[in-house]
């Protein structure tokens, strides 16, 4: 099968990891997989991290270089790809590709699939784009939600239930974990530090501010490493200073080696206000870390109380109490064992790839 995926990638993120794992897996099964990557002219100066990650695979990359709002040109480039490649399916990711690329595919009579990775809310412009995306999704042949909760949200927004498919993300296991000492050395951490790890985009919905507020309630020997970057960084640095915890917070920035560094942490925190099915949870589970996470979106369908400490969103005191428990008690072994079992039984890569392949086959019948 010839399959074309389309996205406008960020440098790093869960969406990008999902598309990388999915396209690699499909190609390994023998499909002719193409990925159209929408890039800004400035991005063409050096290889984009997402493109670099796929460069060693058999996936064919097509760079679509367009300026920020050259949507007609972008649509024409996708239409040209559809004419030349004649894919059986065009699979889009993110609201830009849903709104621009999918209509180009439908004009050629090609079935369209969108994976909805989650909604972030944010500013007025972003909420408008997300509203436009929800309307556009009604025209797709199939819409994949990465959590049951997100599927319910899309059905309420008007996406026909018969076209909705819940396929939760999976653990690709494509990155080897560094040993604790080596991972800490890369992060510039001392061996004896008690460290809470956090990985994500520094944006409001990811709730790094809530983790900093929780840190202020924890003993001074405990610190936080934030891996990631985003629009909230300055505000978070200001908040850390105001709370008196700046010396206990490492802003590590975006790191392409982030998946390899999880064993540097003594526990992992996910403090999000909203989520789909976050890939970082699988990475924390694979690293055999105690996990404290907010019970939002698809998180409770990945983790239960038997394998993690789940807390309500937006409550720093509850987050601090759970982190203190995870870092100071010996009751982690059973949770870690259960999380390992769940990772292997429920979130394997091969069954995940096959579920997508089965959906593509259905669209051909």
MILO-383782 format. One line per field, with one value per residue: x, y, z of N, C-alpha, C in turn; residue in one letter; chain; residue number from 1. Coordinates in steps of 0.02 Angstrom, whole numbers. Example, Ala and Ser with C-alpha at 12.3 -4.5 7.8 and 13.67 -1.06 7.14 Angstrom:
n_X <- [660,642] .
n_Y <- [-284,-112] .
n_Z <- [390,354] .
ca_X <- [615,684] .
ca_Y <- [-225,-53] .
ca_Z <- [390,357] .
c_X <- [660,645] .
c_Y <- [-165,2] .
c_Z <- [390,394] .
type <- [A,S] .
mol <- [A,A] .
seq <- [1,2] .
REM end
This chain:
n_X <- [42,25,55,27,84,55,119,156,292,343,502,528,424,271,179,264,346,253,215,338,363,251,260,384,356,255,326,420,339,323,251,238,291,267,312,255,329,296,381,454,536,655,682,744,879,957,951,790,747,647,649,781,772,702,783,866,781,669,571,505,545,468,504,410,423,363,303,240,97,62,-49,-120,-19,39,-66,-71,53,37,-68,-1,90,-1,-49,66,111,0,-68,-151,-206,-215,-144,-162,-91,-115,-186,-158,-121,-236,-328,-274,-202,-284,-405,-345,-309,-436,-488,-433,-496,-450,-451,-457,-373,-364,-261,-300,-213,-233,-295,-244,-294,-259,-214,-325,-313,-260,-364,-463,-411,-415,-553,-592,-527,-599,-721,-680,-644,-760,-773,-684,-636,-599,-566,-445,-435,-329,-360,-494,-570,-543,-600,-736,-752,-733,-842,-946,-920,-964,-909,-945,-991,-971,-861,-760,-616,-535,-372,-251,-91,71,215,367,498,619,732,882,908,1011,1130,1106,1212,1277,1173,1145,1265,1261,1159,1215,1204,1227,1277,1215,1098,923,804,669,596,538,462,423,324,348,219,56,-44,27,68,187,208,129,202,316,260,223,350,398,339,405,545,707,810,762,746,704,708,676,643,632,555,472,331,307,423,496,403,396,526,526,425,486,589,513,451,558,633,721,856,843,793,818,825,827,804,761,794,862,902,820,731,824,868,797,828,904,823,743,608,463,367,209,121,11,-127,-214,-223,-182,-139,0,164,275,243,252,389,437,383,453,580,572,528,461,302,213,63,-56,-230,-291,-369,-312,-232,-276,-316,-199,-119,-155,-206,-134,-12,42,47,-92,-158,-274,-296,-218,-190,-72,-34,-82,-8,122,116,101,219,313,283,316,453,504,459,456,369,367,403,304,215,297,326,196,173,266,217,95,137,196,91,-19,22,102,210,196,59,-6,36,-26,-161,-178,-149,-252,-360,-331,-347,-484,-536,-516,-607] .
n_Y <- [-60,112,248,411,523,678,822,967,985,1013,1050,948,829,748,719,715,607,504,500,470,341,271,282,224,93,51,54,-45,-155,-169,-77,60,201,372,535,695,842,992,1138,1291,1422,1461,1347,1265,1280,1194,1017,969,915,813,763,718,614,517,488,377,275,177,258,381,549,704,866,1009,1167,1310,1476,1550,1576,1531,1453,1412,1381,1277,1183,1158,1097,979,923,901,803,700,674,624,518,439,389,264,304,456,523,634,747,854,1020,1109,1029,952,1048,1101,1006,890,922,935,804,742,800,726,609,526,428,499,512,566,587,638,715,779,920,1085,1207,1363,1522,1642,1634,1505,1427,1457,1398,1265,1247,1262,1151,1046,1058,1029,896,823,791,692,526,438,459,462,449,474,435,368,469,581,537,539,675,721,660,727,851,835,743,601,452,328,348,368,312,239,234,207,280,200,116,135,99,132,200,183,171,272,231,271,350,399,467,567,636,692,783,867,842,804,651,622,695,718,690,751,714,794,807,892,1012,1181,1249,1316,1216,1104,1116,1143,1245,1209,1103,1170,1245,1141,1092,1192,1157,1046,959,1041,967,907,917,981,935,1008,961,1026,1157,1315,1431,1471,1481,1596,1647,1539,1535,1656,1629,1525,1596,1683,1592,1548,1437,1431,1390,1256,1206,1145,1207,1127,1140,1107,941,826,703,669,553,457,489,461,380,458,515,513,500,520,655,703,839,890,993,955,817,699,545,532,513,520,455,319,310,340,231,126,155,114,194,271,347,498,569,680,650,659,674,547,486,407,292,236,224,159,161,57,57,183,346,438,601,738,863,1026,1047,1087,1051,921,859,879,802,673,660,670,552,458,476,450,334,153,88,69,-36,-134,-56,-18,-142,-179,-76,-108,-230,-187,-99,-188,-275,-198,-91,-119,-105,-173,-225,-101,-41,-131,-108,18,-17,-106,-17,65,-32,-57,60,42,-50] .
n_Z <- [0,-40,60,115,232,313,390,491,571,742,822,919,1002,1063,958,847,882,880,743,685,740,690,548,523,569,480,360,386,381,247,173,57,110,127,183,194,238,307,300,359,265,333,405,318,318,395,430,483,648,653,522,518,611,541,436,422,394,286,245,136,121,92,74,99,65,125,156,309,295,171,115,2,-89,-18,-17,-155,-174,-100,-174,-294,-253,-224,-352,-413,-331,-307,-185,-82,36,126,266,393,515,649,659,553,441,432,390,273,191,182,106,-21,-47,-49,-162,-260,-246,-144,2,166,323,489,630,788,907,1025,1120,1154,1193,1251,1180,1098,956,937,990,899,782,823,835,702,652,714,648,518,530,518,386,356,306,406,578,699,870,1009,1135,1236,1298,1220,1102,1138,1155,1023,960,1021,967,840,750,657,741,680,604,691,776,909,944,1045,1085,1067,1136,1062,1087,1029,1068,1155,1328,1430,1558,1732,1788,1673,1610,1703,1700,1572,1592,1681,1818,1992,2072,2193,2201,2230,2118,2023,1872,1724,1567,1421,1325,1362,1399,1439,1457,1491,1621,1696,1786,1894,1944,1989,2092,2175,2205,2289,2407,2449,2528,2537,2482,2370,2193,2028,1858,1709,1550,1394,1296,1264,1252,1383,1455,1506,1598,1686,1737,1805,1898,1971,2032,2112,2198,2268,2229,2126,2122,2132,2017,1856,1699,1560,1425,1250,1200,1092,1137,1240,1266,1302,1428,1543,1652,1732,1825,1987,2006,1902,1844,1784,1753,1689,1632,1535,1421,1289,1245,1321,1259,1340,1458,1428,1408,1535,1604,1541,1585,1714,1822,1972,1956,1954,1912,1838,1832,1693,1531,1424,1518,1635,1567,1528,1643,1805,1978,2027,1967,1967,2046,2047,2031,2059,1931,1929,2065,2165,2297,2316,2217,2267,2385,2333,2261,2364,2432,2333,2327,2451,2509,2518,2437,2299,2215,2180,2105,1998,1941,1899,1806,1709,1663,1609,1509,1419,1386,1344,1263,1153,1009,883,877,877,757,670,694,636,505,477,480,368,269,280,227,94,52] .
ca_X <- [0,59,24,59,71,69,121,201,318,384,568,520,359,237,152,319,367,201,219,400,354,201,284,437,326,221,377,450,292,326,213,275,270,293,294,263,346,286,434,464,599,712,695,780,950,986,901,743,756,601,675,842,753,677,828,896,728,650,518,525,529,458,503,367,448,314,302,192,26,54,-89,-138,40,45,-117,-51,109,9,-105,48,114,-55,-51,125,119,-64,-75,-216,-229,-177,-152,-138,-78,-113,-241,-138,-126,-307,-365,-245,-182,-337,-447,-308,-315,-504,-501,-409,-533,-410,-477,-417,-373,-330,-251,-306,-166,-254,-308,-206,-326,-213,-239,-384,-297,-253,-430,-499,-386,-441,-624,-594,-507,-655,-770,-650,-641,-823,-768,-634,-661,-587,-532,-415,-425,-278,-387,-567,-598,-539,-651,-801,-751,-742,-911,-987,-906,-998,-879,-988,-963,-951,-796,-713,-579,-489,-309,-204,-21,108,286,407,559,671,789,915,914,1077,1135,1092,1271,1290,1118,1155,1322,1238,1116,1253,1178,1268,1253,1176,1039,858,781,604,601,479,479,365,326,336,157,10,-82,71,67,252,201,102,257,358,224,230,419,405,312,446,610,756,855,730,751,667,738,627,670,584,554,407,314,301,487,512,356,414,587,504,388,535,622,465,438,620,657,758,919,826,762,861,791,874,789,745,850,845,919,778,707,878,892,748,856,934,773,720,539,441,305,169,78,-30,-197,-250,-178,-208,-104,68,218,325,225,282,461,448,369,507,638,556,526,398,269,158,32,-124,-279,-324,-369,-301,-185,-302,-321,-131,-97,-204,-175,-90,55,64,9,-131,-184,-317,-259,-223,-185,-1,-24,-91,50,179,108,114,291,348,272,355,525,526,435,482,313,367,420,245,189,342,314,132,178,303,170,45,171,207,29,-70,47,154,217,171,-15,-25,45,-76,-226,-180,-151,-320,-403,-318,-378,-557,-553,-511,-660] .
ca_Y <- [0,177,290,476,560,750,859,1025,964,1052,1017,887,825,684,707,696,539,458,493,434,270,242,276,172,28,34,39,-110,-206,-174,-25,115,255,438,586,764,882,1063,1175,1361,1432,1462,1279,1228,1292,1134,964,972,855,759,734,680,552,468,485,311,225,171,307,433,615,758,932,1059,1230,1363,1527,1536,1577,1515,1393,1390,1347,1213,1137,1139,1050,915,897,875,739,651,656,585,457,402,348,237,340,514,525,699,755,924,1057,1139,978,934,1101,1119,949,841,939,920,731,725,822,672,548,484,428,537,493,613,571,695,699,813,992,1122,1269,1419,1587,1646,1610,1432,1398,1463,1346,1200,1244,1249,1081,1002,1059,994,823,791,771,639,457,408,503,424,483,437,414,364,533,624,512,565,747,730,642,784,906,824,692,542,396,273,363,377,252,253,196,240,277,142,125,110,69,141,235,148,211,278,215,328,393,433,514,624,673,732,837,908,830,766,583,616,737,685,726,740,728,819,815,916,1080,1230,1285,1318,1154,1051,1123,1145,1292,1171,1065,1216,1261,1081,1088,1238,1124,988,974,1076,919,884,964,965,947,1019,953,1053,1230,1338,1501,1486,1475,1656,1650,1487,1557,1709,1595,1489,1647,1708,1539,1533,1370,1434,1352,1184,1191,1146,1215,1094,1156,1051,894,768,641,664,486,416,516,452,349,509,539,469,487,560,692,731,886,922,1011,918,772,644,487,558,465,521,406,254,314,335,162,84,168,85,248,290,398,538,600,705,605,698,646,475,461,351,230,209,209,157,170,0,65,253,388,485,656,783,917,1093,1047,1077,1018,849,838,877,745,611,658,653,480,420,485,436,269,93,54,80,-96,-166,-12,-21,-207,-176,-32,-146,-279,-151,-74,-242,-308,-152,-37,-144,-70,-212,-222,-32,-33,-172,-74,69,-51,-132,40,82,-84,-46,116,20,-98] .
ca_Z <- [0,-39,111,123,294,306,454,499,636,788,827,957,1035,1060,891,803,901,856,670,671,755,646,479,524,575,417,310,402,359,175,138,26,154,112,232,172,296,292,334,344,228,379,429,267,323,425,433,539,691,634,460,536,646,492,379,416,380,215,233,89,147,43,106,68,93,114,209,362,277,99,118,-66,-116,19,-43,-223,-169,-79,-231,-341,-226,-233,-424,-431,-291,-307,-124,-66,95,150,339,416,587,668,627,489,388,425,355,209,150,172,48,-82,-59,-67,-231,-302,-230,-99,71,214,393,534,700,833,961,1085,1114,1204,1213,1243,1160,1055,889,939,1001,836,738,846,818,630,642,733,593,460,543,498,316,347,303,471,627,753,934,1045,1200,1236,1317,1161,1056,1160,1140,951,943,1043,921,777,708,660,780,636,575,746,796,964,941,1091,1065,1089,1152,1006,1113,979,1097,1210,1389,1460,1629,1775,1795,1609,1597,1748,1675,1515,1617,1728,1885,2038,2084,2254,2199,2226,2059,1991,1801,1688,1496,1384,1300,1414,1381,1496,1467,1517,1693,1731,1842,1951,1973,2027,2154,2217,2228,2345,2466,2462,2560,2494,2449,2308,2138,1968,1793,1656,1482,1346,1289,1241,1265,1455,1491,1546,1655,1733,1772,1851,1952,2012,2075,2162,2247,2304,2211,2063,2127,2132,1952,1797,1635,1515,1356,1205,1193,1051,1172,1300,1282,1330,1491,1597,1712,1775,1873,2042,1989,1845,1856,1730,1790,1638,1642,1484,1386,1249,1274,1316,1247,1395,1508,1408,1419,1608,1622,1517,1627,1779,1870,2004,1915,1981,1853,1845,1801,1641,1463,1418,1568,1674,1528,1524,1711,1858,2044,2042,1937,1973,2092,2008,2071,2020,1898,1956,2138,2183,2362,2305,2178,2313,2431,2296,2246,2427,2444,2284,2337,2520,2534,2484,2406,2227,2176,2152,2053,1940,1910,1865,1748,1658,1634,1570,1450,1371,1365,1316,1221,1109,946,826,873,861,685,636,699,584,439,467,463,299,227,281,183,24,36] .
c_X <- [44,20,63,36,92,68,167,234,349,452,564,450,327,209,206,344,317,208,283,391,305,228,341,406,290,271,410,404,289,285,260,253,306,270,308,271,343,336,433,529,660,731,738,855,987,932,855,751,709,625,737,824,731,727,858,845,715,591,545,500,521,454,459,385,399,319,241,119,14,14,-109,-79,49,-4,-98,6,85,-30,-58,76,62,-58,7,129,58,-71,-145,-248,-184,-195,-121,-134,-73,-162,-221,-146,-198,-345,-339,-233,-240,-383,-412,-313,-385,-521,-476,-444,-497,-440,-429,-428,-338,-320,-254,-267,-185,-264,-275,-242,-281,-249,-297,-371,-293,-321,-473,-477,-413,-515,-632,-576,-565,-709,-744,-651,-705,-820,-720,-668,-652,-549,-509,-408,-376,-299,-463,-599,-597,-589,-720,-807,-764,-813,-958,-980,-935,-965,-922,-955,-937,-883,-742,-681,-531,-430,-260,-133,13,180,327,471,619,734,817,924,987,1074,1127,1151,1283,1236,1126,1214,1302,1196,1152,1230,1227,1236,1205,1113,976,817,713,611,535,501,417,376,310,279,107,-21,-40,84,133,249,174,156,303,325,226,300,431,380,353,512,661,803,826,732,711,710,682,661,616,589,485,391,310,368,502,467,374,478,570,468,437,572,575,452,500,649,702,822,906,793,813,817,838,862,770,806,828,859,874,754,760,896,849,777,897,888,761,646,520,374,274,115,27,-101,-242,-200,-217,-185,-30,121,268,307,255,357,478,434,427,571,630,561,460,368,214,128,-37,-172,-320,-321,-360,-255,-214,-312,-252,-109,-157,-168,-129,-20,80,23,-26,-162,-229,-275,-267,-218,-112,10,-32,-32,112,175,124,187,331,342,315,429,550,502,464,427,309,374,359,214,231,332,249,136,216,257,120,76,177,142,-18,-44,106,153,184,95,-41,-19,-10,-145,-233,-186,-220,-369,-392,-351,-454,-577,-548,-569,-726] .
c_Y <- [62,222,355,508,632,782,919,1017,1020,1018,950,887,758,669,683,625,488,447,456,359,236,232,225,102,5,16,-28,-168,-212,-122,28,179,319,487,654,808,956,1103,1248,1369,1431,1393,1239,1236,1231,1081,973,909,797,724,692,614,498,454,415,256,221,216,361,501,664,823,980,1126,1285,1414,1515,1532,1563,1450,1367,1354,1279,1162,1113,1089,981,883,867,808,683,628,610,518,411,358,321,274,400,523,590,702,829,965,1088,1089,955,984,1113,1058,902,859,925,846,712,747,771,606,501,486,463,513,548,580,635,678,732,887,1028,1184,1328,1482,1583,1617,1534,1399,1403,1409,1277,1192,1230,1177,1034,1001,1020,919,787,765,714,571,420,458,459,469,441,419,409,431,582,602,539,640,760,712,699,844,894,774,628,483,340,285,372,311,272,206,233,232,216,160,94,77,78,175,196,196,213,255,279,377,432,484,576,667,718,792,883,901,791,698,579,659,694,723,703,759,749,831,838,986,1128,1276,1274,1250,1099,1059,1121,1193,1257,1130,1110,1235,1201,1076,1134,1209,1063,1006,1002,1028,894,938,938,980,951,1012,976,1129,1250,1407,1520,1490,1536,1661,1599,1505,1611,1678,1559,1537,1670,1657,1522,1465,1371,1393,1276,1163,1198,1152,1189,1111,1095,1007,837,702,630,593,441,433,500,421,397,529,488,454,534,591,714,773,920,939,974,875,728,579,503,504,463,472,338,254,309,264,117,94,143,138,250,348,431,576,627,662,644,660,571,445,403,287,200,184,206,163,112,10,138,288,441,538,699,838,983,1098,1035,1041,942,821,831,817,680,605,641,579,438,422,462,369,212,56,61,16,-127,-123,-16,-88,-207,-132,-67,-196,-245,-123,-128,-271,-262,-103,-58,-110,-108,-212,-153,-19,-71,-141,-19,37,-78,-76,61,32,-74,9,98,-24,-62] .
c_Z <- [0,9,115,188,283,375,447,567,677,792,863,988,1026,991,844,818,876,781,651,682,708,576,474,525,512,363,322,384,283,137,110,60,136,166,201,234,277,334,313,305,274,403,380,273,351,429,494,581,672,571,475,569,598,437,368,400,305,199,186,114,89,82,66,100,75,171,254,341,203,92,48,-99,-83,-7,-113,-221,-147,-137,-283,-318,-236,-306,-442,-396,-296,-245,-116,-7,106,224,364,492,603,628,561,432,378,382,285,164,134,113,-18,-99,-81,-138,-282,-287,-184,-29,118,285,432,601,740,896,1027,1072,1171,1229,1199,1221,1112,986,888,948,937,787,758,830,743,615,658,679,533,469,522,427,304,342,369,514,684,814,975,1116,1195,1252,1258,1108,1074,1145,1066,929,963,996,851,730,713,696,735,604,628,766,852,957,986,1067,1094,1102,1096,1030,1068,1006,1156,1269,1412,1533,1669,1777,1730,1594,1640,1725,1617,1538,1666,1800,1927,2051,2143,2255,2196,2174,2034,1917,1771,1616,1459,1357,1357,1393,1437,1510,1497,1592,1729,1790,1904,1984,2013,2093,2202,2246,2288,2411,2488,2495,2511,2459,2383,2255,2078,1907,1742,1588,1433,1343,1265,1265,1339,1491,1534,1607,1708,1771,1823,1911,1999,2058,2130,2217,2287,2288,2149,2065,2124,2067,1897,1736,1581,1442,1315,1196,1149,1085,1233,1315,1313,1401,1551,1660,1755,1832,1928,2036,1932,1861,1791,1763,1746,1662,1592,1446,1337,1280,1269,1309,1305,1450,1491,1420,1493,1632,1602,1559,1699,1835,1908,1966,1957,1923,1871,1804,1750,1575,1464,1470,1608,1634,1514,1592,1758,1925,2063,2014,1939,2027,2050,2053,2028,1988,1936,2032,2159,2248,2355,2266,2223,2359,2395,2278,2308,2442,2397,2298,2405,2546,2493,2447,2331,2186,2143,2096,1989,1904,1870,1803,1691,1623,1588,1505,1397,1344,1327,1264,1178,1041,888,822,855,786,648,639,647,515,426,449,390,251,224,233,109,4,22] .
type <- [X,X,X,X,X,X,X,X,X,X,X,X,X,X,X,X,X,X,X,X,X,X,X,X,X,X,X,X,X,X,X,X,X,X,X,X,X,X,X,X,X,X,X,X,X,X,X,X,X,X,X,X,X,X,X,X,X,X,X,X,X,X,X,X,X,X,X,X,X,X,X,X,X,X,X,X,X,X,X,X,X,X,X,X,X,X,X,X,X,X,X,X,X,X,X,X,X,X,X,X,X,X,X,X,X,X,X,X,X,X,X,X,X,X,X,X,X,X,X,X,X,X,X,X,X,X,X,X,X,X,X,X,X,X,X,X,X,X,X,X,X,X,X,X,X,X,X,X,X,X,X,X,X,X,X,X,X,X,X,X,X,X,X,X,X,X,X,X,X,X,X,X,X,X,X,X,X,X,X,X,X,X,X,X,X,X,X,X,X,X,X,X,X,X,X,X,X,X,X,X,X,X,X,X,X,X,X,X,X,X,X,X,X,X,X,X,X,X,X,X,X,X,X,X,X,X,X,X,X,X,X,X,X,X,X,X,X,X,X,X,X,X,X,X,X,X,X,X,X,X,X,X,X,X,X,X,X,X,X,X,X,X,X,X,X,X,X,X,X,X,X,X,X,X,X,X,X,X,X,X,X,X,X,X,X,X,X,X,X,X,X,X,X,X,X,X,X,X,X,X,X,X,X,X,X,X,X,X,X,X,X,X,X,X,X,X,X,X,X,X,X,X,X,X,X,X,X,X,X,X,X,X,X,X,X,X,X,X,X,X,X,X,X,X,X,X,X,X,X,X,X,X,X,X,X,X,X,X,X,X,X,X,X,X,X] .
mol <- [A,A,A,A,A,A,A,A,A,A,A,A,A,A,A,A,A,A,A,A,A,A,A,A,A,A,A,A,A,A,A,A,A,A,A,A,A,A,A,A,A,A,A,A,A,A,A,A,A,A,A,A,A,A,A,A,A,A,A,A,A,A,A,A,A,A,A,A,A,A,A,A,A,A,A,A,A,A,A,A,A,A,A,A,A,A,A,A,A,A,A,A,A,A,A,A,A,A,A,A,A,A,A,A,A,A,A,A,A,A,A,A,A,A,A,A,A,A,A,A,A,A,A,A,A,A,A,A,A,A,A,A,A,A,A,A,A,A,A,A,A,A,A,A,A,A,A,A,A,A,A,A,A,A,A,A,A,A,A,A,A,A,A,A,A,A,A,A,A,A,A,A,A,A,A,A,A,A,A,A,A,A,A,A,A,A,A,A,A,A,A,A,A,A,A,A,A,A,A,A,A,A,A,A,A,A,A,A,A,A,A,A,A,A,A,A,A,A,A,A,A,A,A,A,A,A,A,A,A,A,A,A,A,A,A,A,A,A,A,A,A,A,A,A,A,A,A,A,A,A,A,A,A,A,A,A,A,A,A,A,A,A,A,A,A,A,A,A,A,A,A,A,A,A,A,A,A,A,A,A,A,A,A,A,A,A,A,A,A,A,A,A,A,A,A,A,A,A,A,A,A,A,A,A,A,A,A,A,A,A,A,A,A,A,A,A,A,A,A,A,A,A,A,A,A,A,A,A,A,A,A,A,A,A,A,A,A,A,A,A,A,A,A,A,A,A,A,A,A,A,A,A,A,A,A,A,A,A,A,A,A,A,A,A,A] .
seq <- [1,2,3,4,5,6,7,8,9,10,11,12,13,14,15,16,17,18,19,20,21,22,23,24,25,26,27,28,29,30,31,32,33,34,35,36,37,38,39,40,41,42,43,44,45,46,47,48,49,50,51,52,53,54,55,56,57,58,59,60,61,62,63,64,65,66,67,68,69,70,71,72,73,74,75,76,77,78,79,80,81,82,83,84,85,86,87,88,89,90,91,92,93,94,95,96,97,98,99,100,101,102,103,104,105,106,107,108,109,110,111,112,113,114,115,116,117,118,119,120,121,122,123,124,125,126,127,128,129,130,131,132,133,134,135,136,137,138,139,140,141,142,143,144,145,146,147,148,149,150,151,152,153,154,155,156,157,158,159,160,161,162,163,164,165,166,167,168,169,170,171,172,173,174,175,176,177,178,179,180,181,182,183,184,185,186,187,188,189,190,191,192,193,194,195,196,197,198,199,200,201,202,203,204,205,206,207,208,209,210,211,212,213,214,215,216,217,218,219,220,221,222,223,224,225,226,227,228,229,230,231,232,233,234,235,236,237,238,239,240,241,242,243,244,245,246,247,248,249,250,251,252,253,254,255,256,257,258,259,260,261,262,263,264,265,266,267,268,269,270,271,272,273,274,275,276,277,278,279,280,281,282,283,284,285,286,287,288,289,290,291,292,293,294,295,296,297,298,299,300,301,302,303,304,305,306,307,308,309,310,311,312,313,314,315,316,317,318,319,320,321,322,323,324,325,326,327,328,329,330,331,332,333,334,335,336,337,338,339,340,341,342,343,344,345,346,347,348,349,350,351,352,353,354,355,356,357,358,359,360,361,362,363,364,365] .
REM end
